């Protein structure tokens, strides 16, 4: 017999083949009357280890049952590992939220995101908070790290609808944190980024600069982080800079958000 891993038979293979041929010729040569004795001899010597293993091996059905049991235990263990990993992620998320709520001076109301709905004008959220919790139209919505997410545009008894920054109808008055220059921020669906308008050519703006709310417009409080500049170029025809901003909020992983509410309207 040949080894599976070898491209050609090795010395051991040839030796085993020669031994098998020699035993076969020997049995043929000794005649019928001695073959039975020879078979008994081989069974008790050369074949004894094989017989010993086979006689003590469990039945095939028992082996299959044990293998099925081991597969079930392995699947159960893998499921438990996945559950523990998910709980660790959830624990980190809750700790982040608690830390943010403790650091924020304004009263905050956490709201679970029930649905993310893409529409023609952009993106809307359905929140598990409504009139009975004190929500109102134009209420600011923040992420778990204090970044701006959007604002409430419709309130029902038990739930509400919010527009995110990725909605064409939502514009925000912002300023550059480094220079304090004020501009208007709105969603650019073509670029899939926020467009910062109104910054003059003489202003020094760099990629990496932070954009925060200006407090103008009476909707969003001052200095809420909005995003970071990723692209700057001059538009000489309009005498302004063309600036693109990456939102700070991670909209693709948004499970919960925080509503900024006055003390008198905060209800758990």
Backbone as a ProteinNet text record, in pm:
[ID]
protein_1_A
[PRIMARY]
XXXXXXXXXXXXXXXXXXXXXXXXXXXXXXXXXXXXXXXXXXXXXXXXXXXXXXXXXXXXXXXXXXXXXXXXXXXXXXXXXXXXXXXXXXXXXXXXXXXXXXXXXXXXXXXXXXXXXXXXXXXXXXXXXXXXXXXXXXXXXXXXXXXXXXXXXXXXXXXXXXXXXXXXXXXXXXXXXXXXXXXXXXXXXXXXXXXXXXXXXXXXXXXXXXXXXXXXXXXXXXXXXXXXXXXXXXXXXXXXXXXXXXXXXXXXXXXXXXXXXXXXXXXX
[TERTIARY]
85.2	0	88.2	36.6	113.5	68.2	161	129.9	62.3	-44.4	-121.4	-41.6	42.2	113.6	232.6	276.9	396.8	358.8	439	414.3	451.2	552.8	597.5	613.1	597.6	615.3	755.9	763.5	892.1	940.9	1053.4	1112.4	1019.2	955.3	863.3	745.5	697.7	585.3	625.2	741.6	789.3	813.8	865.1	892.2	762	657.6	529	469.4	482.4	430.6	504.8	637.4	717	680.2	655.7	618.6	483.4	388.6	256.6	265.1	345.9	362.8	428.5	528.5	600.1	506.7	424.6	330.4	230	180.9	84.5	146.1	268.5	335.7	361.9	396.7	423	296.9	183.1	57.3	17.8	45.5	12.3	101.8	225.9	322.6	307.3	257	255.3	140.9	48.4	-58.9	-179.2	-292.7	-418.1	-416.5	-350	-354.9	-284.2	-190	-116.5	-164.6	-252.4	-295.5	-376.3	-460	-541.6	-454.4	-349.4	-257.4	-183.5	-145.9	-75.1	-166.1	-293.5	-387.9	-406.6	-415.3	-428.7	-306.2	-188.9	-63.5	-59.7	-93.3	-92.5	-194.9	-311	-415.5	-370.5	-289.2	-244	-117.6	-52.5	73.9	61.1	71.4	73.1	-57.9	-171	-301.2	-356.2	-282.7	-334.8	-362	-269.3	-298.8	-426.3	-446.4	-566.7	-691.8	-687.8	-801.7	-831.2	-723	-739.1	-811.1	-771.6	-835.6	-981.8	-1009.6	-1145.3	-1238.5	-1186.9	-1271.9	-1309.7	-1220.6	-1247.1	-1309.6	-1322.4	-1383.5	-1533.1	-1591.5	-1735.8	-1811.9	-1937	-2017.7	-2029.6	-2055.3	-2063.7	-2175.2	-2289.7	-2401.2	-2363.8	-2289.8	-2247.6	-2151.8	-2061.2	-1968.3	-2042.8	-2141.5	-2217.4	-2296.2	-2352	-2425.9	-2333.2	-2212.5	-2117.1	-2070.6	-2049.2	-2007.4	-2117.1	-2242.4	-2353.2	-2360.5	-2337.8	-2339.7	-2227.5	-2109.4	-1996.5	-2021.7	-2083.5	-2115.6	-2214	-2311.6	-2411.1	-2342.8	-2253	-2182.9	-2097.1	-2031.8	-1948.4	-2033.8	-2147.9	-2236.8	-2288.1	-2323.6	-2371.6	-2262.9	-2139	-2027.2	-2000.5	-2006.5	-1984.6	-2093.1	-2217.3	-2327.2	-2308.9	-2260.1	-2237	-2124.5	-2019.3	-1908.6	-1958.4	-2042.6	-2096.8	-2185.3	-2264.8	-2351.4	-2269.4	-2162.1	-2075.9	-2008.8	-1964	-1901.5	-2000.9	-2126.8	-2229.9	-2259.7	-2261.8	-2288.9	-2176.1	-2051.6	-1939.5	-1951.6	-1989.8	-2008.8	-2120.4	-2231.4	-2343.8	-2304.6	-2223.9	-2179.7	-2093.7	-2002.2	-1918.4	-2004.4	-2105.9	-2193	-2270.5	-2323.6	-2399.6	-2310.7	-2187.3	-2094.2	-2064.2	-2048.8	-2023.4	-2140.5	-2261.3	-2379.9	-2391.3	-2368.4	-2378.1	-2275.5	-2153.2	-2048.3	-2085.6	-2142.2	-2180.8	-2293.4	-2392.8	-2505.4	-2461	-2359.6	-2310.9	-2230.6	-2165.4	-2082	-2162.3	-2276.3	-2353.5	-2431.3	-2426.4	-2495.8	-2645.7	-2683.7	-2825.6	-2892.4	-3022.6	-3094.5	-3105	-3089.3	-3089.4	-3194.6	-3253.4	-3350.1	-3306.3	-3265	-3225.3	-3345.8	-3325	-3432.6	-3379.8	-3448.9	-3409.9	-3455.3	-3367.5	-3400.9	-3476	-3603.7	-3686.2	-3664.5	-3639.1	-3623.3	-3541.8	-3467.1	-3395.6	-3457.9	-3519.5	-3594.7	-3530.1	-3473.3	-3421.9	-3537.4	-3547.9	-3648.8	-3578.8	-3657	-3596.5	-3509.3	-3553.4	-3476.6	-3361.4	-3358.8	-3250.7	-3288.8	-3255.2	-3268.7	-3348.2	-3443.1	-3524	-3514.2	-3531.4	-3530.1	-3667.1	-3707.3	-3824.8	-3776.3	-3815.1	-3767.4	-3877.8	-3835.3	-3929.7	-3957.1	-3987.7	-4027.5	-4128.1	-4224	-4326	-4375.2	-4499	-4556.2	-4560.7	-4586.9	-4597.5	-4463.5	-4354.7	-4221.8	-4173.2	-4258.7	-4222.7	-4151.2	-4153.4	-4084.4	-4159.3	-4083.5	-4143.1	-4067.2	-4130.3	-4070.6	-3948.9	-3845.4	-3716.5	-3628.7	-3661.5	-3578.5	-3446.7	-3331.6	-3202.7	-3182.9	-3118	-3090	-2938.9	-2881.3	-2737	-2705.1	-2579.4	-2530.9	-2474.1	-2426.5	-2380.5	-2251.3	-2181.7	-2060	-2081.4	-2207.4	-2237.2	-2233.9	-2217.4	-2213.9	-2356.7	-2371.7	-2502.6	-2551	-2675.7	-2737.6	-2844.2	-2928.5	-3035.8	-3134	-3261.5	-3364.9	-3498.5	-3588.6	-3722.6	-3808.4	-3883.5	-3968.3	-4115.9	-4146.2	-4284.9	-4297	-4400.5	-4417.6	-4556.3	-4559.9	-4685	-4688.9	-4792.7	-4810.8	-4697	-4657.3	-4557.3	-4427.8	-4424.4	-4302.9	-4291.6	-4176.1	-4152.6	-4062.6	-4056.6	-3973.1	-3868	-3745	-3635.2	-3563.5	-3522	-3436.6	-3291.1	-3208.5	-3066.1	-2993.5	-2867.4	-2786.5	-2779.5	-2810	-2809.6	-2947.8	-3008.2	-3137.9	-3126.2	-3171.2	-3155	-3229.9	-3338.8	-3419.4	-3358.8	-3258.3	-3198.2	-3070.3	-3068.7	-2948.1	-2913.5	-2784.5	-2736.3	-2635.5	-2655.2	-2555.3	-2440	-2319.1	-2202.1	-2087.6	-1982.2	-1860.2	-1740.3	-1629.4	-1503.4	-1449.6	-1420.9	-1378.1	-1247.3	-1158.7	-1026.8	-1032.4	-1106	-1107.7	-1233.8	-1340	-1469.7	-1543.3	-1505.2	-1575.8	-1707.4	-1816.3	-1950.4	-1990.2	-2062.2	-2112.6	-2238.9	-2293.5	-2415.8	-2381.4	-2428.7	-2397.9	-2524.6	-2515.3	-2627.6	-2577.4	-2664.5	-2628.5	-2613.9	-2506.5	-2483	-2497.4	-2614	-2635	-2539.5	-2494.9	-2403.2	-2267.7	-2220.3	-2090.4	-2100.5	-2224.1	-2245.5	-2170.2	-2159.8	-2094.4	-2173.2	-2135.5	-2195.5	-2117.5	-2190.4	-2127.6	-2135.2	-2019.7	-2012	-2004.2	-2106.3	-2117.5	-2094	-2045.8	-2033.4	-1898.2	-1797.9	-1662.3	-1583.6	-1534.9	-1467.3	-1330.8	-1284.2	-1154.9	-1038.7	-1052.9	-942.1	-928.1	-1023.6	-1016.1	-920.7	-846.8	-753.3	-823.8	-849.2	-922.5	-841.1	-833.7	-754.9	-838.1	-810.2	-870.1	-830.8	-925.5	-901.6	-956.7	-990.7	-1051.7	-1188.1	-1220.7	-1347.2	-1455.2	-1575.6	-1691.6	-1789.9	-1836.3	-1929.8	-2048.2	-2155.7	-2271.3	-2237	-2296	-2267.6	-2363.3	-2478.4	-2578.7	-2676.9	-2651.1	-2743.3	-2860.3	-2975.7	-3090.9	-3184.5	-3140.1	-3223.5	-3277.6	-3206.7	-3248.3	-3140.9	-3016.7	-2907.8	-2820.8	-2792.7	-2703.4	-2564.5	-2488.4	-2356.6	-2256.3	-2160.2	-2043.3	-2074.9	-2179	-2200.6	-2119.1	-2042.4	-1956.4	-2041.2	-2011.2	-2088	-2006.5	-1879.8	-1799.1	-1659.8	-1593.3	-1454.5	-1438.9	-1365.5	-1343.5	-1253.6	-1295.1	-1217.2	-1166.4	-1225.4	-1183.9	-1206	-1106.4	-1115.6	-1060.9	-1137.2	-1086.9	-1151.8	-1086.9	-1136.4	-1229.9	-1337.1	-1426.4	-1415	-1327.4	-1298.1	-1417.9	-1507.1	-1623.5	-1722.9	-1735.5	-1829.8	-1761.7	-1628.4	-1549.4	-1563.3	-1587.5	-1597.8	-1518.6	-1498.8	-1434.6	-1540.5	-1505.7	-1591.8	-1538.3	-1616	-1569.3	-1663	-1606.8	-1684.9	-1650.6	-1754	-1739.6	-1791.9	-1713.6	-1756.5	-1831	-1958.2	-2031.2	-1961	-1968.9	-1909.6	-1994	-2124.4	-2215.1	-2198	-2202.7	-2194.3	-2337.4	-2395	-2535.4	-2561.7	-2462.9	-2482.6	-2491.7	-2449.9	-2454.8	-2536.9	-2629.8	-2707.4	-2822.3	-2808.7	-2912.8	-2989.7	-2922.2	-2982.9	-2927.7	-3006.6	-2963	-3014.1	-2974.3	-3013.7	-3082.8	-3193.3	-3268	-3235.8	-3204.6	-3183.8	-3320.8	-3355.2	-3489.3	-3478.8	-3569.2	-3575.3	-3618.5	-3579.6	-3614.8	-3765.7	-3844.1	-3987.6	-4057.9	-3993.4	-4060.3	-4002.5	-3902.4	-3836.9	-3922.7	-3964.8	-4043.4	-3987.2	-3962.8	-3911	-4025.3
-119.6	0	123.9	230.5	352.4	459.5	546.7	659.6	769.8	827.6	927	1054.1	1090.3	1217.2	1209.7	1087	1070.7	1067.3	1133.8	1131.1	996.2	927.5	797.1	703.4	569.4	473.6	482.5	480.4	483.3	342.5	337	206.8	124.8	192.9	122.4	61.3	134.4	82.7	-44.4	-40.5	-158.3	-275.4	-244.2	-349.7	-416.3	-336.3	-392.2	-476.8	-430	-507.6	-639.8	-635.5	-758.1	-857.1	-806.8	-894.8	-960.3	-881.9	-937.3	-1044.8	-1019.2	-1119.4	-1245.2	-1224.9	-1340.3	-1427.1	-1362.9	-1439.4	-1512.9	-1446.9	-1511.5	-1633.8	-1620.8	-1734.2	-1847.6	-1809.8	-1910.8	-1991	-1921.4	-1990.6	-2080.8	-2034.3	-2115.5	-2238.7	-2223.8	-2333.3	-2441.7	-2410.4	-2510.7	-2610	-2584.5	-2681	-2654.1	-2715.9	-2688.7	-2736.4	-2850.5	-2906.5	-2820.5	-2736.7	-2652.7	-2506.4	-2470.1	-2329.8	-2287.9	-2381.9	-2349.4	-2319.9	-2402.8	-2378	-2245.8	-2217	-2091.7	-1970.9	-1984.1	-1875	-1848.5	-1959.3	-1942.4	-1873	-1911.8	-1851.5	-1701.7	-1664.3	-1522.6	-1441.4	-1507	-1437.2	-1405.9	-1495.1	-1475.5	-1392.8	-1362.5	-1286.2	-1152.9	-1158.7	-1034.7	-957.8	-1031	-964.3	-940.1	-976.4	-964.1	-817.9	-724.2	-583.7	-531.9	-568.8	-522.6	-580.4	-711.3	-775.5	-713.4	-679.8	-622	-486.6	-406.5	-275.5	-291.2	-379	-394.5	-453.8	-545.6	-608.9	-512.7	-415.2	-320.7	-189.4	-175.5	-53.3	-54.3	60.7	67.1	45.5	7.4	-12.9	115.2	101.7	216.7	313.4	257.5	343.6	427	366	437.9	551.3	528.2	631.1	748	716.6	822.2	905.6	837.4	910.5	1003.5	953.7	1036.2	1155.6	1133.1	1243	1349.5	1304.9	1400.6	1481	1415	1484.1	1587.3	1551.8	1645.3	1765.3	1740.8	1851.9	1948	1893.6	1977.8	2060.6	1997.2	2070	2181.8	2154.7	2256.1	2373.1	2342.2	2448.9	2532.9	2467	2538.7	2629.7	2576.9	2657	2778.6	2760.1	2871.6	2977.6	2933.3	3027.2	3106.9	3041.5	3109	3211.4	3175.9	3270.2	3393.5	3372	3484.3	3573.3	3510.6	3587.5	3672	3614.3	3688.5	3806.6	3784.1	3892.5	4005.3	3969.5	4070	4147.7	4078.7	4146	4240.6	4203.9	4294.1	4422.7	4410.3	4528.6	4615.9	4552.7	4627.5	4698.2	4632.1	4692.3	4815	4807	4922	5038.2	5006	5109.6	5179.3	5101.7	5159.9	5243.6	5198.7	5277.2	5411.1	5409.6	5533.7	5629	5576.8	5660.2	5719.4	5636.6	5684.3	5792.9	5771.6	5871.6	6003.2	5997	6119.3	6191.6	6116.1	6177.5	6244.7	6187.7	6246.6	6374.3	6382.8	6498.7	6615	6586.6	6690.4	6774.9	6907.6	6996.7	7002.7	7001.9	7007.5	6874	6878.2	6752.4	6673.5	6543.3	6455.7	6347.5	6309.1	6201	6098.3	5977.8	5876.2	5827	5799.9	5752.5	5641.6	5528.3	5417.9	5445.5	5415.2	5432.6	5308.5	5327.4	5214.7	5180.4	5282.8	5258.9	5370.7	5335.6	5432.9	5424.5	5536.3	5534.2	5626.2	5569.3	5654.1	5699.8	5828.9	5882.5	5963.2	6022.2	6091.5	6208.5	6280	6397.6	6362.2	6240.6	6205.3	6094	6112.8	6005.4	6053.3	5968.5	5999.2	5886.5	5922.6	5825.5	5822.6	5704.3	5690.5	5661.3	5745.3	5735.6	5683.7	5607.3	5550.6	5650.1	5772.7	5876.8	5966.4	6022.2	6105.4	6214.5	6259.8	6369.7	6337.4	6211.3	6177.4	6185.8	6196.7	6212.9	6357.5	6447.3	6588.8	6630.5	6550.1	6585.5	6695.3	6772	6881	6894.9	6959	6980	7072.6	7042.6	7115.2	7082.4	6977.1	6937.2	6875.8	6923.9	6871.1	6724.9	6651.4	6509	6487.4	6426.6	6405.9	6257.1	6225.7	6088.8	6056.4	5933.2	5886	5953.2	6021.7	6093.5	6245.1	6288.2	6430.8	6497.9	6422.5	6478.6	6503.6	6599.7	6633.7	6526.7	6483.1	6383.5	6447.2	6533.7	6596.1	6666.1	6669.4	6733.5	6664	6679.5	6621.7	6708	6642.1	6716.4	6679.9	6568.3	6528.9	6451	6482.9	6418.9	6356	6227.9	6157.8	6127.8	6057	6033.2	5951.1	5843.1	5751.2	5741.9	5806.4	5804	5933.1	5953.1	6076.6	6048.2	6147	6137.7	6247.3	6211.1	6308.6	6305.4	6422.1	6432.2	6429.1	6352.1	6350.7	6456.1	6473.2	6565.1	6520.2	6392.8	6342.7	6360.9	6478.4	6512.6	6652.2	6666.5	6793.4	6908.6	6878.7	6985.1	7041.6	6973.4	7017.3	7096.5	7222.2	7305	7354.3	7370.2	7404.4	7518.9	7620.7	7726.2	7676.4	7679.5	7624.4	7724.9	7691	7771.3	7678.5	7726.1	7652.8	7671.1	7561.8	7570.8	7647.1	7634	7696.4	7846.1	7888	8028.9	8102.5	8028.9	8084	8148.7	8117.6	8167.1	8091.5	8166.4	8108.2	8076.6	7963.7	7924.5	7840.9	7799.4	7718.8	7578.8	7480.5	7340.8	7271.2	7201.9	7124.9	6998.6	6900.1	6770.9	6782	6721.2	6715.5	6570	6530.5	6390	6342.4	6434.2	6395.7	6353.8	6425.8	6397.4	6297.5	6275	6190.5	6245.3	6379.9	6449.7	6578.3	6648.3	6777.3	6888.5	6985.4	7097.5	7221.8	7282.4	7403.4	7524	7610.9	7724.7	7856.2	7955.2	8089.5	8123.9	8039.6	8068.9	8135.7	8258.2	8336	8280.8	8325.2	8279.4	8321.2	8430.4	8479.3	8404.5	8314.8	8238.2	8120.4	8091.6	7978.3	7855.8	7760.5	7639.3	7518.1	7416.5	7298	7170.8	7066.7	6936.7	6894.1	6842.3	6805.7	6905.7	7027.6	7127.4	7077.7	7107.2	7064.6	7169	7120.8	7207.7	7186	7295.4	7288	7379.3	7360.8	7449.2	7589.4	7690.7	7829.4	7883.1	7818.3	7869.4	7963	8003.5	8089.5	8004.2	8064	7990.4	7944	7947.9	7919	7775.7	7684.6	7543.1	7459.9	7473	7392.9	7477.6	7429.3	7502.1	7519.3	7610	7640.8	7529.8	7514.3	7427.1	7277.1	7232.3	7087.9	7041.7	6935.7	6888.1	6833.4	6878.9	6837.3	6743.3	6776.5	6691.6	6746.7	6692.7	6729.4	6754.6	6859.7	6895.5	6790.8	6744.9	6643.5	6695.7	6807.2	6858.3	7009.2	7081.1	7227.2	7265.8	7348.9	7406.2	7542.5	7625.3	7760.8	7762.8	7841.2	7868.1	8017.2	8050.9	8191.2	8264	8189.8	8254.7	8302.5	8226.4	8263.8	8331.6	8344.5	8409.7	8341.1	8210.5	8133.6	8004.2	7938.5	7808.3	7697.9	7591.8	7473.7	7374.3	7354.5	7275.5	7157.8	7039.3	6918.9	6869	6827.2	6788.7	6647.3	6566.1	6431.1	6441.2	6395	6402.8	6324.4	6375.4	6305.6	6186	6193.1	6084.4	5965.2	5846.5	5722.9	5676.5	5726.1	5699.1	5551.8	5480.9	5340.3	5250	5297.5	5217.6	5285.9	5368.3	5447.8	5363.6	5322.5	5244.3	5327.4	5421.8	5510.2	5650.4	5748.5	5887.5	5959.8	6088.5	6167.4	6294.8	6323.7	6445.7	6550.8	6672.6	6786	6845.2	6846.2	6894.9	6991.5	7090.1	7176.9	7097.4	7142.8	7073.3	7052.1	7150	7143.3	7040.9	6995.7	6901.4	6761.8	6740.8	6609.9	6512	6403.9	6299.5	6164.4	6081.9	5946.6	5855.2
0	0	0	-57.2	-76.4	20.7	61.5	147.3	65.4	120.6	46.5	21.7	119.3	108.6	13.6	-21.3	-103.5	-249.8	-331.7	-475.5	-535.1	-480.1	-527.9	-408.2	-431.1	-320.8	-262.4	-129	-61.2	-29	40.5	74.4	162.7	258.6	348.3	274.1	173.4	94.8	20	-41.4	-115.1	-20.1	100.2	197.6	243.7	267.6	307	196.8	73.3	-39.9	-54.1	-38.9	-49.7	60.7	183	293.6	267.4	214.8	185.1	78.4	-24	-131.3	-76.9	10.3	65.8	151.1	232.9	317.1	230.6	124.2	35	-32.1	-80.9	-145.8	-46.9	76.5	178.5	209.3	225.5	252.5	135.9	15.2	-102.4	-110	-65.8	-82	24.4	142.2	249.4	237.2	147.3	127.2	215.3	176.7	245.1	389.3	417.3	551.2	654.6	612.4	707.9	710.2	614.8	606.4	728.5	780.1	896.7	1017.5	1038.1	1149.8	1132.3	1006.4	979.6	1005.5	969.4	991.6	1139.9	1218.9	1364.1	1420.5	1368.4	1415.6	1384.4	1259	1220.5	1299.5	1324.2	1399.9	1542.7	1600	1737.2	1748.9	1638.6	1643.8	1569.2	1436.7	1358.4	1367.2	1368.2	1368.7	1508.8	1612.5	1748.8	1789.5	1760.1	1797	1731.1	1604.3	1533.7	1599.4	1632.6	1696.8	1833.6	1904.6	2037	2029.8	1931.1	1914.3	1874.8	1779.4	1730	1834.6	1914.5	2015.1	2127.5	2156.4	2264.6	2215.8	2083.9	2030.2	2056.8	2090.3	2113.5	1983.2	1990.2	1869.9	1787.9	1658.1	1567.3	1609.2	1648.5	1690.6	1812.2	1904.6	2024.2	1988.9	1892.4	1849	1784.1	1700.2	1634.8	1736.6	1836.9	1941.4	2019	2050.3	2124.1	2040.8	1910.2	1822.6	1813.3	1804.1	1798.6	1927.8	2041.8	2169.9	2178.8	2128.7	2132	2041	1924.3	1834.7	1901	1970.6	2039.6	2148.5	2225.1	2330.6	2272.7	2157.7	2094.2	2045.4	1983.2	1935.8	2052.3	2162.5	2280.6	2337.7	2343.3	2395.1	2305.6	2172.3	2079.9	2095.6	2115.5	2134.1	2263.4	2367	2494.8	2482.7	2407.8	2385.8	2311.1	2207.9	2131.6	2219.7	2308.2	2397.4	2494.4	2548	2641.1	2570.8	2446.7	2371.3	2346.1	2312.6	2290	2418	2531.8	2658.8	2696.8	2663.6	2692	2610.7	2482.8	2398.5	2453.8	2493.6	2549.3	2679	2762.1	2888	2861.9	2764.9	2731.1	2681	2599.7	2546.5	2658.3	2751.1	2861.6	2953.1	2974.3	3055.9	2989.8	2855.6	2782.5	2796	2783.9	2797.4	2937.6	3039.8	3176.8	3205	3154.9	3175.7	3109.4	2988.5	2917.9	2990.9	3039	3108.7	3237.9	3304	3428.1	3402.5	3286.4	3256.1	3197.7	3137.8	3070.6	3171.2	3154	3246.6	3216.9	3087	3053.7	3086.3	3120	3140.6	3011.7	3020.3	2903.1	2918.2	2808.3	2807.3	2703.4	2744.8	2646.8	2567.5	2441.7	2355.1	2264.8	2266.1	2179.2	2036.7	1940.7	1798.9	1751.6	1718.4	1675.2	1528.3	1446.3	1302.6	1240	1136.6	1053.2	914.8	867.9	742.8	639.8	534.1	426.1	336.6	311.6	222	112.6	22.3	-92.5	-48	56.5	101.8	194.5	246.7	338.3	434.2	561.2	659.7	780.7	825.7	942.8	1044.4	1171.8	1280.6	1347.4	1391.3	1475.9	1617.2	1713	1850.9	1943.2	2043.8	2139.2	2253.9	2217.2	2311.6	2241.7	2319.6	2258.4	2350.9	2328.9	2406.9	2555.3	2587.5	2729.1	2801.5	2724.9	2785.1	2776.6	2724.5	2718.8	2592.1	2487.7	2363.4	2289.1	2209	2131.8	1999.7	1903.5	1771.7	1784	1705.6	1703.7	1823.8	1896.9	2011.3	1961.5	2011.9	1965.1	2005.7	1916	1937.8	1927.9	2032.6	2039.6	2040.6	2003.3	2009.2	2146.6	2162.2	2293.2	2338	2248.5	2286.5	2285.9	2276.7	2279.8	2144.7	2037.5	1902.7	1851.8	1762.7	1710.1	1612.3	1631.8	1544	1456.1	1514.6	1438.1	1528.9	1488.1	1569.3	1546.1	1642.6	1633.7	1540.5	1450.5	1356.8	1370.4	1435.7	1455.8	1586.3	1665.9	1796.5	1805.7	1840.8	1869.9	2019.8	2060.9	2203.5	2263.3	2194	2249.4	2167.5	2053.2	1971.7	1893.3	1831.5	1756.6	1637.2	1546.8	1426.7	1431.2	1397.3	1396.9	1262.7	1217.6	1099.9	1144.9	1077	1108.3	1023.8	1050.5	969.3	824.1	798.8	661.7	596.9	618.8	560	499	375.6	303.7	368.7	442.1	501.7	630.1	683.5	810.1	783	824.7	815.1	954.7	980.5	1114.6	1104.9	1187.7	1196.6	1283.4	1227.4	1296.2	1291.4	1363.4	1356.4	1362.5	1308.3	1317.6	1459	1526.7	1666.5	1680.7	1582.6	1593.4	1564.3	1461.2	1419.5	1461.8	1503.5	1544.7	1428	1304.9	1186.9	1172.2	1140.5	1135.5	991.9	975.9	845.4	859.1	746	743.3	694	768	735.1	688.1	575.1	525	454.1	440.6	382.1	231.1	179	34.6	-10.6	-64.9	-102.8	-211.6	-295.9	-403.5	-347.4	-246.4	-185.7	-71.2	-19.5	98.6	219.7	225.3	335.3	363	469.6	500.7	430.1	376.2	306.8	394.8	420.3	501.2	408.2	416.6	325.8	400.2	325.2	380.2	438	423.4	473	361.2	385	282.5	243.1	126.4	73.9	162.4	236.8	318.9	451.2	482.1	606.9	591.6	698	699	755.1	667.7	705.5	660.3	748.2	717.4	737.8	663.2	694.9	835.9	910.3	1049.1	1147	1100.4	1188.4	1236.1	1361.2	1420.8	1397.9	1367.1	1345.4	1460.4	1524.3	1636.2	1608.2	1684.3	1669.3	1718.9	1654	1690.3	1796	1814.2	1906.1	1839.6	1713.2	1639.4	1588.1	1576.1	1527	1636.6	1761.5	1878.1	1880.4	1817.4	1822.4	1892.7	1844.5	1899.2	1992.6	2112.4	2203.9	2143.7	2198.7	2147	2177.1	2085.8	2102	2112.9	2048	2032.4	1911.4	1929.2	1820.3	1705.6	1584.7	1466.5	1378	1355.5	1269.4	1248.9	1148.1	1119.5	970.2	936.1	795.2	729	611.8	539.2	404.7	356.3	225.1	219	163.4	148.6	12	-61.2	-186.6	-209.2	-289	-314.7	-435.4	-423.6	-536.5	-567.8	-662.2	-691.3	-751.4	-815.2	-876.9	-770.9	-663.6	-557.3	-440.1	-445.4	-340.7	-204.6	-204.6	-79.5	-95	16.8	16.3	5.6	-63.9	-71.5	31.3	137.2	251.3	274	287.3	315.7	456.1	528.7	669	689.5	759.8	798.6	932.2	938.6	1065.7	1176.1	1297.9	1412.3	1453.1	1430.9	1468.5	1376.1	1435.1	1357.3	1329.5	1222	1192.4	1161.8	1111.8	1075.9	1198.1	1315	1437.6	1547.2	1505	1599.9	1656.7	1782.6	1849.9	1952.1	2013.8	2112.5	2094.5	2136.2	2129.3	2253.5	2268.6	2385.2	2338.9	2403.6	2375.7	2481	2435.2	2526.2	2559.2	2687.5	2726.4	2843.3	2849.5	2967.4	3089.3	3206.7	3330.6	3345.9	3305.1	3328.3	3241.5	3134.1	3042.7	3052.4	3136.9	3144.6	3224.4	3156.3	3224.3	3184.7	3282.5	3255	3212
[MASK]
++++++++++++++++++++++++++++++++++++++++++++++++++++++++++++++++++++++++++++++++++++++++++++++++++++++++++++++++++++++++++++++++++++++++++++++++++++++++++++++++++++++++++++++++++++++++++++++++++++++++++++++++++++++++++++++++++++++++++++++++++++++++++++++++++++++++++++

